[in-house]
Amino acid sequence: MTDRDRAWRRTRLASARLYLCAPATRPDHDLLGFLGAVAGAGVDLLQLRDKEASTDRQRRAATAFRAVAAAEEALFIVNDDPELAGEVDADGVHVGQEDGSVEAARAIVGEDRIVGRSTHSIEQIDEALETDADYLGVGPVNPTPTKEGRAGIGLEPVRHAAAVADRPFFVTGGMSLDTVDPVLEAGAHGVVVVRALTEAEEPARVAGHLAKRIERAG
């Protein structure tokens, strides 16, 4: 995906609404099939996020993420690790509040790639908007096992981001067909989904319904 330049990535990011975070492995051992199915059904961003997997395991998984992103014109993001993002030719990296600064990540991945930033409060949203992060993650609005020990922050930070953000932001925290509507009504640009897709019996069907729900919300 080295032919993707800064302009293409930012244009694609601006139109993105449905963001999947997925681990490096699947119980059915068909990571490529899973990613292809959900990207074909409407997932715009594919993030490789696996706190337990070794770097080698993540490198192998990145092959599937990169292939599907190329085939479906989705964006491939690596969690936490700017060096790995460059090594596996990802479109960008996502850094949390504990993962170093946006500026440090940018220095490693360069200007062409995307840098995303997690935020968990109104204050952190405002701070992130002072950086050159290309997009923000806002949440978790609800408690979720993927953010163990972190309380839900509710919808007020989402409303704040909708009012002040000059770039895309994606809302996290137990997002599913049962929880997405209030977040969209609060003004979310897009949503981040984990278990609602990774644990779904029919992930493509769920992804399609989520994509349509987000589209209807405008």
C-alpha positions as CSV (number, residue, x, y, z in Angstrom):
1,M,0.0,0.0,0.0
2,T,3.0,2.3,-0.4
3,D,1.2,3.9,-3.4
4,R,-1.3,5.5,-0.9
5,D,-0.2,9.1,-0.3
6,R,-1.1,11.6,2.4
7,A,-4.0,13.1,0.4
8,W,-5.6,9.7,-0.3
9,R,-5.4,8.6,3.3
10,R,-6.9,11.8,4.6
11,T,-9.7,11.8,2.1
12,R,-10.5,8.2,2.9
13,L,-10.4,9.0,6.6
14,A,-12.9,11.9,6.2
15,S,-15.4,9.5,4.7
16,A,-14.9,6.7,7.2
17,R,-17.6,6.0,9.8
18,L,-17.2,2.3,11.0
19,Y,-14.0,1.4,12.7
20,L,-13.1,-2.2,13.8
21,C,-10.4,-3.1,16.3
22,A,-9.5,-6.8,16.0
23,P,-6.9,-9.1,17.5
24,A,-4.2,-10.9,15.6
25,T,-5.9,-14.3,15.8
26,R,-9.4,-15.8,15.6
27,P,-10.9,-18.9,17.1
28,D,-11.8,-20.2,13.6
29,H,-8.2,-19.4,12.3
30,D,-9.7,-17.4,9.4
31,L,-8.6,-13.9,10.1
32,L,-8.4,-13.1,6.4
33,G,-12.0,-14.3,5.7
34,F,-13.3,-12.4,8.7
35,L,-11.7,-9.1,7.8
36,G,-12.7,-9.4,4.2
37,A,-16.3,-10.1,5.2
38,V,-16.7,-7.1,7.5
39,A,-14.7,-4.7,5.2
40,G,-16.9,-5.7,2.3
41,A,-20.0,-5.0,4.4
42,G,-19.0,-1.5,5.4
43,V,-16.1,-1.4,7.8
44,D,-13.9,1.5,6.8
45,L,-10.9,1.2,9.2
46,L,-9.2,-2.0,10.4
47,Q,-7.1,-1.7,13.5
48,L,-4.8,-4.4,14.6
49,R,-5.0,-4.3,18.4
50,D,-3.7,-7.2,20.4
51,K,-2.1,-6.6,23.8
52,E,-1.3,-10.2,24.2
53,A,0.2,-11.1,20.8
54,S,4.0,-11.1,20.2
55,T,5.4,-8.7,17.7
56,D,6.0,-11.6,15.4
57,R,2.4,-12.7,15.7
58,Q,1.3,-9.2,14.9
59,R,3.6,-9.0,11.9
60,R,2.0,-12.2,10.5
61,A,-1.5,-10.9,11.2
62,A,-0.6,-7.6,9.5
63,T,-0.4,-9.5,6.2
64,A,-4.2,-10.2,6.3
65,F,-5.1,-6.7,7.5
66,R,-3.0,-5.1,4.7
67,A,-4.4,-7.4,2.0
68,V,-8.0,-6.7,2.9
69,A,-7.4,-3.0,3.3
70,A,-5.9,-2.9,-0.2
71,A,-8.7,-5.0,-1.7
72,E,-11.5,-3.0,-0.1
73,E,-10.0,0.5,0.0
74,A,-10.2,0.5,3.8
75,L,-7.5,1.9,6.1
76,F,-5.2,-0.3,8.1
77,I,-4.1,1.1,11.5
78,V,-1.7,-0.5,14.0
79,N,-2.3,0.1,17.7
80,D,0.3,1.6,20.0
81,D,3.5,0.8,17.9
82,P,4.6,3.4,15.4
83,E,7.7,1.4,14.4
84,L,5.6,-1.7,13.6
85,A,3.1,0.5,11.6
86,G,5.9,1.5,9.3
87,E,7.5,-1.9,9.1
88,V,4.2,-3.6,8.0
89,D,3.2,-0.8,5.6
90,A,0.1,0.2,7.6
91,D,-1.8,3.4,6.8
92,G,-1.2,4.7,10.3
93,V,-0.9,4.2,14.0
94,H,-3.2,4.8,16.9
95,V,-1.7,6.0,20.2
96,G,-3.4,6.0,23.6
97,Q,-2.8,8.4,26.4
98,E,-0.2,6.1,27.9
99,D,1.5,5.3,24.5
100,G,3.6,8.4,24.0
101,S,2.8,11.6,22.3
102,V,1.3,12.3,18.9
103,E,4.5,14.2,18.1
104,A,6.7,11.2,18.9
105,A,4.5,8.9,16.8
106,R,4.5,11.4,13.9
107,A,8.3,11.6,14.0
108,I,8.4,7.8,13.4
109,V,5.6,7.2,10.9
110,G,6.1,10.4,8.9
111,E,3.7,12.9,7.4
112,D,2.1,10.6,4.9
113,R,0.7,8.1,7.4
114,I,-2.2,8.7,9.8
115,V,-1.9,9.2,13.6
116,G,-4.9,8.7,15.8
117,R,-5.2,9.7,19.5
118,S,-7.3,8.3,22.3
119,T,-9.1,10.7,24.5
120,H,-11.1,10.0,27.7
121,S,-12.4,13.4,28.8
122,I,-13.3,16.9,27.5
123,E,-9.9,18.1,28.6
124,Q,-8.1,15.4,26.7
125,I,-10.2,16.1,23.6
126,D,-9.2,19.8,23.7
127,E,-5.5,18.8,24.2
128,A,-5.6,16.4,21.3
129,L,-7.0,19.1,19.0
130,E,-3.9,21.1,19.7
131,T,-1.8,18.4,18.1
132,D,-1.6,17.3,14.5
133,A,-3.5,14.0,15.2
134,D,-5.5,13.1,12.2
135,Y,-8.4,11.7,14.2
136,L,-9.5,11.2,17.8
137,G,-10.9,8.2,19.6
138,V,-13.4,9.4,22.3
139,G,-14.5,7.1,25.1
140,P,-15.3,4.6,26.4
141,V,-18.8,6.0,26.7
142,N,-19.8,2.7,28.4
143,P,-17.6,0.4,30.5
144,T,-16.2,-2.4,28.3
145,P,-13.8,-5.4,28.9
146,T,-11.5,-4.0,26.2
147,K,-10.8,-1.1,28.5
148,E,-10.5,-3.0,31.8
149,G,-10.8,-0.8,34.9
150,R,-11.8,2.4,33.0
151,A,-15.2,3.8,33.8
152,G,-17.6,4.9,31.1
153,I,-17.4,8.6,30.4
154,G,-20.9,9.1,29.1
155,L,-22.1,11.2,26.2
156,E,-21.1,14.7,27.3
157,P,-17.6,14.4,25.8
158,V,-19.1,13.1,22.6
159,R,-21.3,16.2,22.4
160,H,-18.3,18.4,23.1
161,A,-16.3,16.7,20.4
162,A,-19.2,17.2,17.9
163,A,-19.2,20.9,18.7
164,V,-15.5,21.6,18.6
165,A,-13.7,18.9,16.6
166,D,-12.2,20.0,13.3
167,R,-11.3,16.4,12.3
168,P,-12.9,13.0,12.4
169,F,-13.6,11.4,15.8
170,F,-14.7,7.9,16.6
171,V,-16.6,6.9,19.7
172,T,-15.6,3.8,21.7
173,G,-17.1,1.8,24.5
174,G,-19.4,-1.2,24.0
175,M,-20.6,-0.1,20.6
176,S,-23.2,-2.4,19.1
177,L,-26.6,-2.2,17.4
178,D,-28.1,-1.9,20.9
179,T,-25.9,1.0,22.0
180,V,-25.0,3.0,18.9
181,D,-28.1,5.2,18.5
182,P,-27.6,7.6,21.5
183,V,-23.9,8.0,20.4
184,L,-25.0,9.0,16.9
185,E,-27.6,11.3,18.2
186,A,-24.9,13.0,20.3
187,G,-23.1,13.8,17.1
188,A,-20.4,11.1,16.7
189,H,-18.6,11.2,13.4
190,G,-18.2,7.4,13.6
191,V,-17.9,4.5,16.0
192,V,-15.3,1.9,17.0
193,V,-16.6,-1.7,17.3
194,V,-14.8,-4.6,18.9
195,R,-16.9,-7.5,20.3
196,A,-20.0,-6.7,18.4
197,L,-18.1,-7.9,15.3
198,T,-15.3,-10.1,16.6
199,E,-17.8,-12.3,18.6
200,A,-20.7,-12.1,16.2
201,E,-22.0,-15.3,14.6
202,E,-22.6,-13.4,11.4
203,P,-20.1,-10.5,11.5
204,A,-20.8,-9.3,7.9
205,R,-24.5,-9.0,8.6
206,V,-23.9,-7.0,11.8
207,A,-21.4,-4.8,10.1
208,G,-23.8,-4.1,7.3
209,H,-26.6,-3.2,9.7
210,L,-24.2,-0.9,11.7
211,A,-23.0,0.8,8.5
212,K,-26.6,1.5,7.4
213,R,-27.5,2.7,10.9
214,I,-24.6,5.2,10.8
215,E,-25.4,6.3,7.3
216,R,-29.1,7.0,8.2
217,A,-27.8,9.1,11.1
218,G,-26.0,11.4,8.7
